[in-house]
C-alpha cells in the first residue's frame, strides 16, 4: 500500500505515534474495549473474533470442500445464495474476482425482495439442478427467510427430497439452525458467534460459497494469515497496512469524510463490500465516513476538498485510465491511497486490512464499529407498515408519481434546494437491478452529481438497508435522498405467511422513508408505476430541465 496526504501527514504520524505509545495492536488482540470507550459497551469484546478467523477457519475447509465436490458430481449447475448484507457481499466478491473452477456450479446472489428480480433469477436456473444456500447470522432475517420459503415451496415434491437442495450458514443456536434441522437440510454450517455480519467475509458466510465454486480456500486463508501476521501485536503501527489506513481515515474524517473507491476491472465488486463495512461501522452518532463506489466519470481530476481517493488495482489489469487520475489527484494535493494486488487471492488479505482499518478509524471517531442501531429502526417501521399498523406511518400519501410531470419537477426542485456544502445525495432504488434499469440509474446518478456538486451514491433496496442504510440515518447530516419505487409486473406470494414480496418491498421502502425523516433527513419518494423504464427517463428529463434552468 502507498499513500500520500501532503499537509495531513503530520496529523496521521502523530496518531500512529500515539498508537505505538499505547500498544494499540496488542490491546486490539487482547480485545480491550477501552480502545473505543472508557466504559464497557455491548457488541465490542464479543465482536472481535474476526481477528483470529484466518487460523480458526483452516480447520473447517475439508467439510466445505466435500460438499462442493459432492454437488459437482451430482451435476448441480447453480448455487443460489439467499442472504443480505454481510451474508451476500463477500461471496459476490469471491465469485467476481476469482471466478469458479470448471464443472463447479455458478454462484447467483439473490438479495432482493422485488418480485421481478426473483422471477428473473428463477427463469435463469433449473430448480432440480440448484443448491440454495440460506445465509443469516441471526437466523431471523426477514428477506432471507421469505426467499427460503418461496423456493422451498417451488421444490416441494422433487425427487430425492426438497431438503437435499438446501444448506444453511448461521450462528449456533439460531432459529435458522433449528429450521434447517427440522427440514432436513443437506448441510448446516455454523459460524463463530463472536464475528459480526460485516466482518464475516473470512468466516463460513464468505468461505462456504467460495468452496462450493471449487475455489482454493486454503490459499485464501493463507493470504489472510499473512495479513494477520502483518498486524500482529509485535508489529509497530506504522508498519501495519490496516493500522495506517485506520489512522488516515480517522484523522481526516473531520474534513474529508467521503471515501472514493476506484477499482481496476477485476476488482469492481470489491467497493460494494467496502461500502457495507465502512458505512455500517462508522455511520452513527451523527458521525461517519461515506464510502462511494465511484465510476471514473464521477471523479474530477482536480478533486474535491471533502474526499479521500482510494485506487484498487490488480496485476495484469489495464491501468491506463486509473494511474493518470491518481497522479493528477496527488499533484493537486489530495489524500490518495493506492493498493495493488499481485494475485487475485490477495483479496482476502485486503479484506483483513480494511477490517482492521475500519475498527481503528471508528475509535478515532468515537463510535462503536460493531453495532447498527438505525438499521433496526428501519426494520421495525417496515414490519409495522407491512402489518398495516400505520400509527405514525402515513404510507403511500408521501409518494410523488413520475407520470405527473409538473409535480415531479416541482418536488425535485424542492429536494435539490436543500443542497448543503459538504453534503451528499443518495439514489435509493427499490427496483430490480436489470441492465437497462441500472444504466438509466447511473445516468441519473451522474446528473445529480453534476447538478449539486456533491457525491451521489446509488444503492438497490432492500440491499443497501443492510449497509449504507445505517450511515444514511445515523451518520452526518446534509444528505439528500431520492427514493425510487415501482409497481412489479406480477406479484409473488410468500408461502407460509400472509404477505407477498410486492407488499414486503413496498413496506421496506416506506420503513426507510420514515426512519430517514425521524432523523431529520430530506427525502423524496417517487413511484415509477408499472412502466419503470419510461418513468426513469421522465425523472432524468425532469432533472435535465431543472439543470438547464427551463
C-alpha positions in Angstrom: 0.0 0.0 0.0 1.2 3.5 -0.9 -0.3 6.7 0.3 0.0 10.5 0.1 -1.6 13.1 2.3 0.6 16.1 2.0 -0.4 18.7 4.7 -2.2 16.0 6.7 0.9 13.7 7.1 1.8 15.2 10.4 -1.6 14.5 12.0 -1.5 10.9 10.7 2.0 10.4 12.0 1.0 11.8 15.5 -1.9 9.3 15.6 0.4 6.4 14.7 2.9 7.5 17.4 0.1 7.6 19.9 -1.0 4.1 18.9 2.6 3.0 19.3 2.9 4.5 22.8 -0.4 2.9 23.9 0.4 -0.5 22.4 -2.7 -0.4 20.2 -2.2 -3.6 18.3 -1.6 -5.6 21.5 -4.7 -4.1 23.0 -6.7 -5.0 19.9 -5.7 -8.6 20.0 -6.5 -8.6 23.8 -10.0 -7.4 22.9 -9.6 -4.3 25.0 -12.9 -2.4 24.8 -11.2 0.8 26.0 -9.8 1.2 22.5 -13.3 2.7 21.8 -14.9 3.7 25.1 -13.8 4.0 28.7 -16.8 2.1 30.0 -17.9 -1.3 28.7 -20.5 -1.5 26.0 -22.3 -4.4 24.4 -21.1 -5.7 21.0 -17.5 -4.9 21.3 -15.5 -7.6 23.1 -17.9 -10.2 21.8 -17.4 -9.0 18.2 -13.7 -9.2 17.7 -13.5 -12.9 16.7 -12.7 -11.8 13.1 -9.1 -11.1 14.1 -8.5 -14.9 14.5 -10.6 -16.2 11.6 -7.7 -16.9 9.3 -6.3 -19.5 11.7 -9.6 -20.8 13.1 -11.3 -21.4 9.7 -8.4 -23.6 8.3 -9.7 -26.5 10.4 -13.1 -26.5 8.6 -12.1 -26.3 5.0 -12.4 -30.0 4.4 -16.1 -30.1 5.2 -16.9 -27.3 2.8 -14.8 -28.7 0.0 -16.5 -32.1 0.4 -19.9 -30.5 -0.1 -18.6 -28.7 -3.2 -17.3 -31.9 -4.7 -20.5 -33.7 -3.9 -22.7 -31.2 -5.6 -20.3 -31.0 -8.6 -20.5 -34.8 -9.0 -24.3 -34.6 -8.7 -24.5 -32.2 -11.6 -25.6 -29.1 -9.8 -25.4 -26.1 -12.1 -26.1 -23.2 -9.7 -25.7 -22.3 -6.1 -28.2 -19.6 -5.2 -27.2 -17.6 -2.1 -30.2 -16.2 -0.2 -28.7 -13.6 2.1 -28.4 -9.9 2.8 -25.5 -7.6 3.6 -22.6 -9.4 5.2 -24.0 -12.7 4.1 -24.1 -11.8 0.5 -21.4 -9.3 -0.4 -18.2 -11.3 0.4 -19.4 -14.3 -1.7 -20.2 -11.9 -4.5 -16.6 -10.6 -4.3 -15.0 -14.0 -4.3 -17.2 -15.1 -7.3 -16.4 -11.9 -9.3 -12.7 -11.7 -8.5 -11.8 -15.4 -8.6 -14.5 -16.9 -10.8 -15.2 -20.6 -10.4 -13.5 -23.9 -11.3 -14.8 -25.5 -14.5 -17.6 -28.1 -13.8 -18.4 -26.5 -10.5 -21.7 -24.6 -10.1 -22.2 -20.9 -10.8 -23.0 -18.6 -7.9 -26.1 -16.4 -8.0 -26.7 -14.0 -5.2 -30.3 -13.1 -4.5 -30.5 -10.2 -2.1 -33.6 -8.5 -3.4 -37.3 -8.9 -2.5 -38.5 -7.4 -5.7 -40.8 -9.9 -7.4 -39.4 -9.1 -10.9 -35.9 -9.9 -9.7 -36.9 -13.2 -8.1 -38.7 -14.2 -11.3 -35.7 -13.4 -13.5 -33.5 -15.5 -11.3 -35.9 -18.4 -11.3 -36.2 -18.3 -15.1 -32.4 -18.5 -15.3 -31.9 -21.6 -13.3 -33.1 -25.2 -13.3 -34.5 -25.8 -9.8 -33.7 -29.5 -9.8 -30.0 -28.6 -10.5 -29.7 -25.9 -7.9 -28.5 -25.8 -4.3 -30.0 -22.9 -2.2 -27.6 -21.6 0.5 -29.7 -19.9 3.2 -27.3 -17.5 4.9 -28.2 -15.4 8.0 -26.2 -14.8 11.2 -29.2 -14.1 13.4 -31.3 -16.7 11.6 -34.2 -14.3 11.6 -33.5 -12.0 8.6 -37.0 -11.4 7.1 -35.8 -11.2 3.5 -33.7 -14.3 3.7 -36.4 -16.4 5.3 -39.1 -15.2 2.9 -36.9 -16.2 -0.1 -36.3 -19.5 1.5 -40.0 -20.2 1.9 -40.6 -19.2 -1.7 -38.1 -21.7 -3.2 -38.9 -24.4 -0.7 -42.5 -24.3 -1.9 -41.3 -24.3 -5.5 -39.3 -27.5 -4.9 -41.9 -29.5 -2.9 -42.3 -33.0 -4.3 -39.0 -33.0 -6.1 -37.3 -36.4 -6.4 -34.9 -37.1 -3.6 -36.5 -34.7 -1.1 -36.6 -30.9 -1.1 -34.2 -30.7 1.9 -31.3 -32.0 -0.3 -31.5 -28.8 -2.3 -30.8 -26.6 0.8 -27.9 -25.8 3.0 -27.6 -23.1 5.8 -24.9 -20.9 7.2 -25.8 -19.3 10.5 -24.8 -18.9 14.1 -25.0 -21.7 16.6 -28.5 -21.9 18.3 -30.2 -19.6 15.8 -33.7 -20.1 14.6 -32.3 -20.9 11.1 -30.2 -23.7 12.6 -33.4 -25.2 14.1 -35.3 -24.7 10.9 -32.6 -26.4 8.9 -32.6 -29.4 11.2 -36.4 -29.7 11.2 -36.5 -29.6 7.4 -33.5 -31.9 6.9 -31.2 -29.6 5.0 -28.4 -31.2 3.2 -25.8 -29.3 5.3 -25.6 -26.8 8.1 -22.5 -24.7 8.7 -22.1 -22.8 11.9 -20.1 -19.5 12.1 -18.3 -18.2 15.2 -20.8 -16.1 17.1 -18.2 -13.5 18.0 -18.0 -12.3 14.4 -20.4 -9.6 13.2 -22.0 -9.9 9.8 -20.0 -7.2 8.0 -16.7 -8.7 9.4 -17.6 -12.2 8.3 -16.1 -12.4 4.8 -13.4 -14.8 6.1 -16.0 -16.8 8.1 -18.2 -19.5 6.7 -20.5 -16.8 5.4 -17.9 -16.0 2.8 -15.8 -19.1 2.6 -18.5 -21.8 2.2 -19.8 -20.2 -1.1 -16.2 -19.9 -2.2 -15.7 -23.7 -1.6 -18.9 -24.5 -3.5 -17.4 -22.8 -6.5 -14.3 -25.0 -6.3 -12.1 -22.1 -5.3 -8.8 -22.7 -3.4 -10.0 -21.7 0.1 -6.7 -22.8 1.8 -4.9 -20.2 -0.4 -7.5 -17.6 0.5 -6.9 -18.3 4.2 -3.1 -18.4 3.7 -3.3 -14.8 2.3 -5.5 -13.8 5.2 -3.0 -15.4 7.6 -0.2 -13.3 6.1 -2.4 -10.2 6.7 -3.0 -11.2 10.3 0.8 -11.6 10.9 1.3 -8.1 9.3 -1.0 -6.8 12.1 0.4 -8.9 15.0 0.9 -7.4 18.5 4.6 -7.1 17.9 4.3 -5.1 14.7 4.7 -1.3 15.1 1.6 0.6 13.9 3.4 2.5 11.1 4.3 -0.9 9.5 0.8 -2.4 9.6 -1.2 -1.5 6.5 -4.6 -1.6 8.2 -3.5 0.5 11.1 -2.0 3.1 8.8 -5.3 3.1 6.8 -7.2 3.5 10.1 -5.2 6.5 11.0 -5.7 8.1 7.6 -9.5 7.5 7.6 -10.0 8.5 11.3 -7.8 11.6 11.3 -9.1 13.0 8.0 -12.8 12.3 8.6 -13.5 15.7 10.2 -12.6 17.4 6.9 -12.7 14.6 4.4 -15.5 12.2 5.2 -16.1 10.9 1.6 -14.1 7.9 0.6 -14.0 7.5 -3.2 -13.1 4.0 -4.4 -11.9 3.5 -8.0 -11.1 -0.1 -9.0 -9.5 -1.7 -12.0 -11.7 -4.1 -14.0 -11.1 -7.3 -12.0 -11.9 -5.6 -8.6 -15.1 -3.7 -9.4 -17.2 -5.8 -7.0 -14.9 -5.1 -4.0 -16.0 -1.5 -3.3 -19.6 -2.7 -2.6 -18.2 -4.9 0.2 -16.1 -2.0 1.5 -19.2 0.3 1.4 -21.0 -2.0 3.7 -18.1 -2.5 6.1 -17.2 1.2 6.4 -20.7 2.8 6.3 -22.4 0.5 8.7 -19.4 0.5 11.1 -18.7 4.3 11.2 -22.1 5.9 10.4 -23.7 6.6 13.7 -24.0 9.3 16.4 -24.0 11.9 13.6 -20.5 10.9 12.5 -19.2 8.7 9.9 -17.3 8.1 6.7 -19.3 7.9 3.4 -17.8 5.3 1.1 -18.6 5.8 -2.6 -18.1 3.1 -5.3 -17.1 5.7 -7.9 -17.1 5.5 -11.6 -14.3 7.2 -13.5 -16.7 9.8 -14.9 -17.7 10.8 -11.4 -14.2 11.9 -10.3 -12.9 15.3 -11.5 -9.1 15.3 -12.0 -9.0 18.5 -9.9 -10.6 16.6 -7.0 -12.7 17.9 -4.2 -11.8 19.1 -0.7 -14.1 16.7 1.2 -12.8 13.5 -0.3 -10.1 10.8 0.1 -9.3 8.8 -3.0 -8.6 5.1 -2.9 -7.3 3.2 -6.0 -7.6 -0.5 -6.1 -5.8 -2.5 -8.8 -4.8 -6.0 -9.8 -1.6 -7.0 -11.6 -2.4 -7.6 -15.3 -5.4 -5.2 -15.4 -5.4 -2.2 -17.7 -4.4 0.8 -15.5 -4.1 3.3 -18.3 -7.1 5.2 -17.0 -6.5 4.9 -13.3 -2.8 5.8 -12.9 -3.0 9.2 -14.6 -6.1 10.1 -12.5 -4.3 9.1 -9.3 -1.2 11.1 -10.2 -3.4 14.1 -11.1 -5.1 14.0 -7.7 -1.8 13.6 -5.9 -0.4 16.7 -7.7 -3.5 18.6 -6.6 -2.6 17.8 -3.0 -5.5 15.4 -2.2 -5.1 12.3 0.0 -4.6 9.3 -2.2 -4.2 5.7 -1.2 -3.0 3.1 -3.8 -3.3 -0.6 -3.3 -2.0 -3.0 -5.9 -2.7 -6.8 -5.7 -0.2 -9.1 -7.3 -2.6 -12.0 -7.4 -6.4 -12.4 -7.2 -6.2 -14.4 -3.9 -4.7 -11.5 -2.2 -8.2 -10.1 -2.0 -8.5 -12.0 1.3 -5.5 -10.1 2.8 -7.0 -6.8 1.6 -10.3 -7.6 3.3 -8.5 -8.3 6.6 -6.5 -5.0 6.4 -9.7 -3.0 5.7 -11.4 -4.6 8.7 -8.6 -3.5 11.0 -8.6 0.0 9.4 -12.4 0.4 9.9 -12.3 -0.8 13.5 -9.5 1.6 14.4 -10.8 4.5 12.4 -14.0 4.1 14.5 -12.0 4.5 17.7 -10.8 7.9 16.4 -14.4 8.9 15.5 -15.6 7.7 18.9 -18.2 5.3 17.6 -18.9 1.6 18.1 -17.9 -0.2 14.9 -19.8 -3.3 15.7 -23.4 -2.2 16.2 -26.1 -0.9 13.8 -28.8 0.9 15.8 -30.5 2.7 12.9 -30.8 -0.4 10.8 -33.1 -1.9 13.4 -35.3 1.2 13.4 -35.9 0.9 9.6 -36.7 -2.8 10.1 -39.3 -2.1 12.8 -41.0 0.6 10.8 -41.1 -1.7 7.7 -42.7 -4.5 9.7 -45.3 -2.1 11.0 -46.1 -0.9 7.5 -46.3 -4.5 6.2 -48.7 -5.5 9.0 -50.9 -2.5 8.4 -50.2 -1.0 11.8 -49.9 2.5 10.4 -49.8 4.6 13.6 -47.2 7.3 12.7 -46.6 5.8 9.3 -48.6 7.8 6.7 -48.0 5.3 3.9 -48.5 6.0 0.2 -49.6 9.5 0.7 -45.9 10.5 0.8 -45.4 9.4 -2.8 -44.9 11.6 -5.9 -45.8 9.9 -9.2 -43.4 10.2 -12.2 -46.4 10.3 -14.5 -47.3 13.7 -13.1 -44.6 15.8 -14.8 -45.3 19.1 -13.1 -45.5 17.7 -9.6 -42.4 15.6 -10.2 -40.3 18.6 -11.4 -41.6 20.8 -8.5 -40.7 18.1 -5.9 -37.3 17.5 -7.4 -36.6 21.3 -7.3 -37.6 21.4 -3.7 -35.4 18.5 -2.8 -32.4 19.9 -4.6 -32.9 23.3 -2.9 -31.6 21.7 0.2 -28.0 21.2 -1.0 -25.5 21.8 1.8 -21.8 22.3 1.2 -20.0 19.0 2.2 -23.2 17.0 2.0 -24.1 14.2 -0.4 -27.0 12.8 -2.3 -28.2 9.2 -2.4 -30.2 7.4 -5.0 -32.2 4.6 -3.4 -33.7 2.3 -6.0 -36.2 -0.3 -4.7 -36.1 -1.8 -8.1 -34.8 -4.8 -9.9 -31.2 -4.4 -11.0 -31.6 -5.2 -14.7 -29.1 -3.9 -17.1 -31.5 -1.4 -18.6 -32.6 -0.1 -15.2 -29.1 0.1 -13.9 -27.9 2.0 -17.0 -30.6 4.7 -16.6 -29.9 4.9 -12.8 -26.3 5.6 -13.5 -27.3 8.5 -15.8 -29.5 9.9 -13.0 -26.6 9.5 -10.5 -24.2 11.4 -12.8 -26.8 14.1 -13.4 -27.4 14.6 -9.7 -23.6 14.8 -9.1 -23.3 17.4 -11.9 -26.2 19.5 -10.6 -25.3 19.5 -6.9 -21.5 19.2 -7.0 -22.0 16.6 -4.3 -21.1 12.9 -4.4 -24.1 10.7 -5.2 -24.3 7.1 -4.1 -26.5 4.5 -5.8 -28.0 1.6 -3.8 -30.6 -1.0 -4.6 -33.2 -1.7 -2.0 -33.5 -3.6 0.2 -29.8 -4.5 -0.2 -28.5 -1.1 0.8 -30.6 -1.1 4.0 -28.1 -3.6 5.4 -25.0 -1.5 4.5 -25.1 2.3 3.7 -28.6 2.5 5.2 -27.1 2.8 8.7 -25.0 5.8 7.7 -27.9 7.5 5.9 -29.8 7.7 9.2 -27.1 7.6 11.9 -24.2 9.4 10.1 -23.5 13.1 9.4 -26.4 15.2 8.1 -26.5 17.0 4.8 -27.8 14.1 2.8 -30.5 14.4 0.1 -32.3 11.2 -0.6 -34.2 10.3 -3.8 -36.2 7.1 -3.3 -37.5 5.3 -6.4 -40.2 2.6 -6.2 -42.3 0.9 -8.9 -45.2 -1.5 -9.3 -44.0 -5.0 -10.0 -45.2 -6.6 -13.2 -46.5 -9.6 -11.2 -46.6 -10.1 -7.5 -45.4 -13.3 -5.8 -46.9 -14.6 -2.5 -44.5 -15.6 0.3 -45.6 -19.2 1.3 -46.3 -19.9 4.9 -47.1 -16.2 5.5 -49.9 -13.7 4.9 -47.9 -11.3 2.8 -46.3 -11.0 -0.7 -43.0 -9.9 -2.0 -44.5 -6.7 -3.5 -46.0 -5.8 -0.2 -42.7 -6.5 1.6 -40.6 -4.3 -0.7 -43.2 -1.5 -0.5 -43.1 -1.7 3.3 -39.3 -1.7 3.4 -39.2 1.4 1.3 -41.8 3.1 3.5 -40.0 2.0 6.6 -36.8 3.5 5.4 -38.5 6.7 4.3 -39.9 7.3 7.8 -36.7 6.3 9.5 -34.9 8.9 7.5 -37.5 11.5 8.3 -37.3 10.7 12.0 -33.6 11.5 11.7 -34.3 14.9 10.1 -33.2 13.8 6.6 -34.5 15.3 3.3 -36.1 12.6 1.2 -38.4 12.4 -1.8 -40.2 9.2 -2.7 -41.1 8.8 -6.4 -43.3 6.0 -7.8 -42.4 4.9 -11.3 -45.6 2.9 -11.7 -45.7 -0.1 -14.0 -43.7 1.4 -16.8 -40.4 1.5 -15.0 -38.1 2.4 -17.8 -40.2 5.1 -19.3 -40.7 6.7 -15.9 -37.0 6.6 -15.2 -36.5 8.5 -18.4 -39.1 11.1 -17.1 -37.1 11.5 -13.9 -33.9 12.0 -16.0 -35.6 14.5 -18.2 -37.0 16.5 -15.3 -33.5 16.8 -13.8 -32.3 17.9 -17.2 -34.9 20.7 -17.3 -34.0 21.8 -13.8 -30.3 21.8 -14.6 -30.8 23.9 -17.7 -33.0 26.4 -15.9 -36.1 25.7 -18.0 
